[in-house]
Amino acid sequence: MNSPKTKASSFYRIVLLILAGESIFILPFVLARIFRPTFLDVFQVNNFQLGTCFSIYGVVALLSYLYGGAIADKFSPRKLIATALFLTAIGGLLMATFPSYLILKWLFGYWGFTTIFLFWGAMIKATRVWGGSANQGRAFGFLEGGRGFVAASIGAIGVFIFALFLPADIQSASLPERQKAFRFVVLFSSFLVAFIGLLVFIFLKDDEEVDTTTQSKRHSFANIKMVMRLPAVWLLMIIVLCAYVGYKLTDIFSLYASEIMLFDEVQAAQVGTFQLYLRPIVCITIGLLADKTKSSLWLKVGFATMLIGAIAFASGGISANLNFLFFLSLIITATGTYAARTLYFAVLHEAKIPLALTGTAVGVVSVIGFTPDIFVGPVMGYFLDRSPGIIGHQQVFVMLAIFALAGFFASFRFSRIVKR
């Protein structure tokens, strides 16, 4: 039976992983997701240019996933995660100066390294160890749900700060006034990321980290070759890719609220925050259900739900004055997206992937699975800029429907393989 000290240590560990797991992505992703119309305005970029920044991030991340995963099997999560947070926060100071488009592209490339190479594999492996053999759904449900709550809370604070420094008549605010208000949001976010890095460095003690006996003694390349021989890993690449396309497309909801539903900038940002509050509810619920049945089953349910929501938006029937239908369809789409995202690494245990190779497996899967960082932003920006208004948004959601269908079939095949 676990002692109170052990339980407290376990609680602090998952809380630190949750805080770190979302705060590191606030600057490169969360701010643009919540404040997309404002972000485009204050940085003087269009949808395609912002998508290009995300692509540069994705290319650097792609190069970082593979060996970054191998590093996670050899070094202390405390040092890797804390260093990644500190380096990411430094980039926020540059962001607060509203640099040129060229510098912005370099900044996103820098974040592609800081948020992935030292961080991603270490976080996933530490979470898998925390969940043990029987509670992988709970572990990743708590991680993803907790990350959603952190993102929503920070988003709500960010919206409050942004509104606080804008004039009473939001629509009449000048560009310098918008930039001044958004600068405070960026600086607050940077300080918070650095502070959480300090908490991780101080409180995620060595005796709370992954037992060194679980660390692989093989050469990194031998581990990669071993992992790539597993059929389940190749299907996981497709599953993660399709689920991540869905997650990337949640960036569009605040813009949809602004352009199609005719909400003002603060209301549109509140829509972005609202969807983030759905994340902890969905993720924790799905994680607990997965432990009672099978994670692969709820993966299929997640993709099917995502498909229904995507079709609703792709139909073009959701427009101004249909607020109830807009929020209902948003909830359906986000529920499916967050369900799939919660479980795509929870099934590592179900697929019988060795614990000692978790970081390597995550790195290999991520190389293909997170390529949406490269192509989704520019493709989405191309659709939105080429066909302003409802048509461009419909095209984006048709793309989501295609990937949701592919993810469903990959999940079905995955469940058949792990069953055998």
N, C-alpha and C positions, 0 to 999 in steps of 0.2 A: 504493500500500500504506500502511495506517495506521501511523504511528510509535508507539513505545511510549508517548510522552506523550499522543498522541491517544487511544489505547486506554485509558490510565489515566483520562483526563478523561471518556471515555464511560462507564467503569465507575462512577466516582464519581457521575456524573450520575444514572444509573438507580438506584443505591443510595439517593441522597438523595430521589429521587421515590418510591421504595418506602416509605422510612421516613416521609416526610411523608404519603403517600397513605393510610396506614392509621392512623397515630397521631392524625390529626385527628378520626377517627371513634370513638376509644376511649371518650371520655366520653359522647357522646350515644347510642352504639349498642352497642359491643363489651361494655362492662360489663353492660348489661342483657341481652345475649345469653348471656353466660357465667354470670352470677349471677342469672338471672331470678327464681327463687323467693326468694332473699335480697333482691334489689332490691325486690320487692313488699313484703316484710316490713319492711325498715329504713325505707322511705319511707312505709309505711302506706297503700299504694294497691292497688287491684285491677287485674285485667288490662285492663278497659275504660278506667280512668283513665290507665294507662300508655300505652295505645293512643291516647288523646286527646292526650297529650304528644307522641307521635310525629306525630300529625296536625297539630298546631300547627307543629312543625318542618317538616313537609312543605309546609304552606301558605306559610310564609316562604321556604322553599327554592324553591318553584314561582315565586315572584316574583323570585327571585335568579338562577335559571338563565339566563334569556333575555339580560338585559343583562350578567350576569356573564360569559357566553360571549363577548359582543362585546368586553368589556374585555380578555379574554385575548388577543384579536387585536391589541391596541394597546399593552399595557404589559409590563414585564419580569416573567417568572415568579418570579424570585428575591424581589422585593419583595412580590408578591401572595401567594405561598405562605407566606413567613415571617410576614407580618402576620396572615394567617388563623390560623396556628398559635398565635401569641402571644395573640390575642383569645380563641381557643377555650380555652386553658389557664386564662385568668382565670375563665371560667365554672366550671371545676372547683373553684375555691376556694369558690364559693358552694354548689356541690353537696355539698361535704364538711361543710356545716353542717346537712344534712338539712332543707332548707326546707319550708315548707308546700306543699300541692298547688298552690295558686294561684301561688306563686313558682316552683315546678317547671315549670309551664306556660310562664311567661315565660322561664325559662332555656332550655327547648327551642326556643322561638321565636328567642331570641338566637343559639343554635347553628345554627339554620336559615340565618341570615345569614352567620355567620363561616365556616362550613364549605363554603359554596357560592358566594356572590357573588364573593369574591376568589380562591377556590381551585380549584373543580372544572374549569372550562374551561382554566385555565392548566396544570393537571396533565395533562389528556388531550392537549392540544396538544403539550406538551413531550415526552410519551411517543411520540406519532406521529412527531415530528421525529426522535427518537432511533432509531426503528425503520427509517427510510428507506423506500424503495419496495419492498424485497424481504423485509423482516422484520417486518411488522406483527403477525403471530401471535406471534413471539418477543417483541416489545416488550411487547405487552399481556399475554402469558403470564407474562413475568418480572414485570411490574408487579403483576398480580393475584395471582400465586403468591407473590411476595415480600411483598405486603401480607398474604396469608394466614399466612405464616410469622411475620411481625411480630406479627400479632394473636394467633396461637397462643402465641408466646413470652411476650408481655406477659400473656396470659391465664393461662399457667402460673405466671408470677411472682406475678400477682394472687391466684391460688388459694393459692399458698404463703404469701403475706403474710396472707391472710384466715384460713387454718388456724392460722397461727402465733399469732395473737392471740385465738383462740377457746379455751375450756376443753377439756380432754381429752374430756369427754362432750359432743359437738357438739349432740346432740339436746336437751340440757338448758340450752343457752346462752340467757340472757335477752336481751330486745330491746336494752338498753343495751350488752351485751357484743357483740352482732352489729353494732350501729352503730359501736362503737369499732373493731372489726376491719375493717369495710368502709370506714371513714373513711381508714384507712391506705392501702387500695387506691386510693381516689379521689385522695388527695394524691400518691401515687407516680405515678399516671397523669398528673396535671396537670403535675408537674415534668418528666416525660418529654416531654410534648407541647411545652412551652416550650423544653426543651433542644434538641429536634430543629429547632424554629423557628430557634434560634440557629445551629445547624449549617448550615441552608439559607441563612440570611442571610450567613454568613461564606464558605462554600465553593462555593455555586452562583453562581460569578462571572459577570459580564455577558458575558464572551467565551465562556462555555459555554452561554449561553441561546439561544433561538430566534433565528436570524438575522433582523435587522430587514427584510430584503428579502422575507421571507415574510409580513410583516404586511400586512393589507389596508389600502388607502388609501381605500376607499369609506366612505360614511357607514354607521353601524351599521344603520339601518333598511333601507337599500338591500341590505345583505348579507343581512339576515333575509328580505326578499322574494325574493331570488335563491335562497337555500337552500330556501325553502318551495315553490319550483316544481319541485323534484326529486322524482320519485315514490318513489325509494329512501328518502328521508328519512321519508316518511309510514309506510312499512313498518317502518323502524327504530324509530319511536316505539312501534309495537305489540310488536316484538321485545324492546326494552328493558323495556317495561312488564311483559310476561309473565315475562321472566327475573328482573326485580327483585322481582316477587311471590314467586317461588321463594326468592330470597335473603332477603327479609324473613321468610319462614316458617321459615327455619333457626333463628330465635330460639326456636322452640317446643321444640327437642329437649331442652334442659336441663330444661324444665318437664315434658315427657313422661317423662323419666327419673325425675323426682321423684314425679309424681302417678300414673303408670301402672306404671312399672317398680319403684317403691318404693325408689329410691336416696336416700341422705341428701344434705344440702346440698352437702357437699364433693364427693361422688361425682357429683352432678348437674352441678356446675361443671366437673368433669373431663370429662364428656361434651361440654359446650360447647367445651372446649379441644380435645378429640380431633377434633371435626368441623373445627375451624380448621386443624389439621395436615394434613387431607386437601386443603385448598385449594391450597397450593403444589405438591403432587404432581400434582393434576389440572390446574391452570392451566398449569404449565410444559409438561407433556406435551401437552396439547391445543394450546397455542400453537405448539410445534414441528411437530406433525402438520399444523396448518393452513397453515403456510408451505410444506409439501411438497405439499399438495393445494389446498384452498380453505377459507377460513374459513366461508363460507356452508354448506358440507357439514357441518362439525362443529357448527355451530349446530343443524342439524336433529337430529344425533345427541344433542346435549345435551338438547334438549327431549324427545326420545323416552325417554331414560334417566330424566329427571325425572318423566315421566308414569308409568313403571313403579314407581318408588319411592313416588310419591304414592298410587297404587292399593293398594300393599302396606299402607301405614299406614291408608288409608281403609277397608280391609276389616275392621278391628277385631280382627284375629287376633294382633296383637303386644301381649302383656301380660306381667305379672310372671312371672319364672322362664324367660322365653324370650329370654334375653339375646343369644344368637347371632343369632336372627332380628331382634332390635331393631337390633343393630349392622350387620348385613348390609343391612337396609332403609335405615338411616341413610346408609351408605356409598353406596348406589345413588342415593338422592335427592340427597345432597350433590354427588356426582360430576356428575350432570346439571345441577344448579344452577350449580356453579362453571364448568363447561364453557361454558354459555350466557353467563354473566357475563363470562368472559374475552374472548369474541369479539364482543360486540355493538358495540364501537367499533373493533375490528380490521378490520371490514368497511368502514369509511369509505373506505379506499384502493380496495377492490374495487368500491365503488359510484362511483368516479371523482369523489368530492367534493374540490374544490380544497383544497390544504394551507393556503392563506391564509385560508380560510373555516372551518377546523377548529373554532375556538372558537365561532363563530356556529352552525355545524351542531350541535355538541354541546349548545349552549344550547337550540336549537329542539327537538331530539329529547328532551332532558331534561325539558322543560316537561310533556310527556305521559308520557314513559317513566318518570319517577320519581314520578308521582302515587300509587303504592302507599305512599309515605311518609305520605300523607294518609288513605287508607282502610283499608289492611291492618291497622294496629294496632287501631283500634276494632272492625272486623269480627271479627278474631281474638279480641279481648277479649270481645266480645258472645257469640260461640259458646262460649268457655271458661267464662264466668261463668253463662250461661243453662243450660248442660248440663254440670255438673261431671263429671269422669271421662272415660272413654273416648269417650263420645258426642260431647262437645264437640271433642275432638281429631280424631275422624273427620270431623266437619263441616269443620274447618280443612283437612284433607288432600283432601277432595272439591273444595274451592275451588282448591287447588294443582293438582289434576288438570285442572280446566277451563282454567286459564291455561296449563298446559304444552301442552295440545292446541292452544289458540289460537296459542301461540308457534311450534309446529311448522308449522302451516299458513302463518303469516306468513313464516317462514324459507324455506319451500318457494317461496312466491310471490316473495320477495326474490331468491332464487337464479336464478329464471327471468328476472326483470327485468335483473339485472346481466349475465347471460349474453348478453342481446340488446344 
